[in-house]
Amino acid sequence: MRLKAAFLASAALVGLAVPSAIQAQVAGEQSAPAAANSASRVTTYDAAFFTQFAPRTALDIARRVPGFSLDLGNTDTRGFAGAAGNVVINGARPSSKAETLESTLSKIPARSVIRVEVGSGDLYGSEFSGRSQVLNVILSAVSGIDGNVTVAGRRLWTGYINRDISGSAQIKRGASTINLSAGTGQNKNIEEGTDLITDFATGQEIEFRRKTNSYFDRVPYLSGSWALERAPDSAFRANVRWSPAKFDLEQWNHVVPAAAPERDDSLFQRYRNPVTEIGGDITRPLAKGAIKFVGLATRRKRNNFDAYIQRSGVLSDNPTVVGGFEQTAKATQGETIGRATWTRADLGGFSFEAGIEAVLNTLDSSTELFAIGPTGDKTRIDLPIDQAKVKETRGEAYINVGKSLSPALRIDAGLNYEMSHLTVTGDTEANRSLKFLKPSISLDWKPGGGWHTRLSVRRTVAQLNFYDFISVAELSNDRVNAGNANLLPQRTWEVRATIDKPILGDGLFKLDLGVDQISMLQDQILILDSHGETFSAPGNIGTGKRSFIALTIDAPLAKLGLKGVRLKVDGQLQRTRVHDPISNTTRNFSDFFPDWNWNVDLRRDAGAFSYGITVQDRARFTFFRADETDTNWNGGPFGTAFVEYRPGPRTSITFDVDNLFDTDGQRERIFSFPNRSNPNPDVREFRERNKHVSFGITLKQTLGGAGGVAKSH
């Protein structure tokens, strides 16, 4: 009891969200129903709430939290803070980047979860301050060994059966926890479709192609972590992950030109991209608060090979190779992160957090593109920037303070100062230093009656993708992406408002609104190389604006007479506008910014069975390149369905159907020569692809422990 009292006393010194997690660990499991009240800043769902969904892992639980949308974060973003998703474990963020939140949560057995809490991001540290929702997964302190094994198979439309297996184990002894996991990470898909190239003005056919693509992702992995958590201000964690990722593509391309003989071409891609990561963190008490040190080192390699083979005729006539292209892209990328933060729950009546982060990022990249002649001879094609080394040192210091003005109203404010020095050498040279101030402020208000509102304003600065500095050809699209060493990070003022309220018992209504004012918007620009040739390259095009409204309704329908049925509806409307310097018109942003999208998930849980269907769709979105617009959309709504049977508390068998409506993906490319400043397009290319309906079966087996979610003692 003295240890428990000391543990809880130290918890009170650390932060706002930690005491709940610690009480869960020392007090054992609870079985109260989901709860929320106006005085609390979190909504709590105990383990018993999730038994109706029969979860096997913490990932299954996270996916069934009412009104919560799992954000896995962006592991490609440089630095530690900017890569955060929206999940913490026992109030702390996992000290890993190479491993996604999905992988981390899938290693945690469901029976180890006491409860989850949904709260505003500022509760869990500065890296979450801009988020309206963060999920805190609170784990049991009960010792034991637990494990999960998942075996999956999927039959594709061709008859091929994809197989995958993964497993994890958790060994807990007192304050010590070891997690181990491994998986084959195999996923193969086969799609078919056609391309039709026509003259834009007359509609006359130029060329027709029938294609079959076979994609094979193999991302096996081994990962392990160890945590020694004696108290919120006395913890040590270490993690390591290795993944020798591979990707292979084979394309069979039957080409029918309007004015030439038919032929069979081929495209091959062989990508080898291993990733190794080691990291950890230490938390210790300091000055009535806690100081935390995070260290992380990630190393990635890229060894990519592309080849396009053009033949003189069809394969049945034993044609000869008459030309083509080959490309090799090799790179080594490293990131080393050091971070220190100090938090204190009460400093003169304010919650307080301050910290610094230092990051070293490097990239050494080489691209070689060759034209292949009829005799097999190779001729090097010089790209604008195909050999380059990039190095960036970046530091950031920040301070965040917060205060509850009343039991229902809280204000939080912060200020970040970022400075970096970046150099580029090789085919081009760049040397620049950047400095940014990034303020933020948020108001959190619970006026009563279950209503919760949040308003925030903050300034963000995007992280550059080093590969945007390097030129590379896309042989599958017959185009070149030029590099631009002068690219600058875009800066955004973000305004967000959130309103939510419980409905129909444990359901939730949530409305999100946002406005972004962006300067130095990153998009595509027109550049000239030293020979006067034009290319499309990443660049800054000026000021842009984005606004959106998003609605989530997550509702149990038992009160409407549909026992065990739950409906979740998500939808978003958004508008993006920017002035295009090439066409001199106002348009949407490039990339994935559809004007609307929606998702409907209907599920019923009845004893040993669960079944459901998900349907979704979205508007078109377009990439605006120097000489083309590249628009993508679905041929109709996309659907999936499943039936799950649980013969016992440790076992589940799931049958699912993917691409339920046999929906194809469609794409239109409109070319204007020499570039889009020409108001009269020249060529239209229409593509459609379909991976067709596939059927899957997944067996999940829980090992050790008692199976199922945590229960009260």
Secondary structure, DSSP 8 states (H G I E B T S, - for coil): -HHHHHHHHHHTTT-SSHHHHHHHHHH-------B--TT-SEEEEEGGGGGGG--SBHHHHHTTSTT-------TTSSSSGGG--SEEETTB--S-SSS-HHHHHHTSBGGGEEEEEEE-GGGG-GGGTT-S-EEEEEE----EEEEEEEEEEEE-TTS-EEEEEEEEEEEEETTEEEEEEEE--EEEEEEEEEEEEEETTT--EEEEEEEEEEEEEE--EEEEEEEEEEETTEEEEEEEEEEEEEEEEEEEEEEEETTS--EEEEEEEEEEEEEEEEEEEEEEEETTEEEEEEEEEEEEEEEEEEEEEEESS-GGG---EEEEEEEEEEEEEEEEEEEEEEEEEEETTEEEEEEEEEEEEEEEEEEEEEEE-TTS-EEEE--TT-EEEEEEEEEEEEEEEEEEEETTEEEEEEEEEEEEEEEEEESS-EEEEEEEEEEEEEEEEEEETTEEEEEEEEEEE----GGGGS-EEETTTTEEE---TT----EEEEEEEEEEEEETTTEEEEEEEEEEEEES-EEEEEEE-TTS-EEEEEEE---EEEEEEEEEEEEE-GGGT-TTEEEEEEEEEEEEEEEETTTTEEE--SSS--SEEEEEEEEEEETTEEEEEEEEEE--EEEE-SSEEEEEEESS-EEEEEEEEEEETTEEEEEEEESTT---EEEEEEE-SS-TTSSS--EEEEEEEE---EEEEEEEEEEESSSSS----
